[in-house]
Amino acid sequence: MAKLNCNDVLQYMDDYIDGEMDSELKKEMDLHLQKCDICHQIMMSHEKTINLLKKAMEIEPDQKMMIRIKNYLNSHLSKH
């Protein structure tokens, strides 16, 4: 496989984070990320964002808050 460029890395980023790529492509990604600080920083930021979203999805919302949100949405949606 040819060496990956920054656009390639961005294209395969989600597969890389999810561990859903073949070993040869992963090696090429690793090599590029070691050499390219910009792609490395983007990857780290993307990974942190995904992890924060996963944690947020685990939080059970407060019932009072859910009622307030539903009431707000119902009152505003019924006006349109």
Secondary structure, 3 states (H helix, E strand, C coil): CCCCCHHHHHHHHHHHHHCCCCHHHHHHHHHHHHHCHHHHHHHHHHHHHHHHHHHHHHCCCCHHHHHHHHHHHHHHHCCC
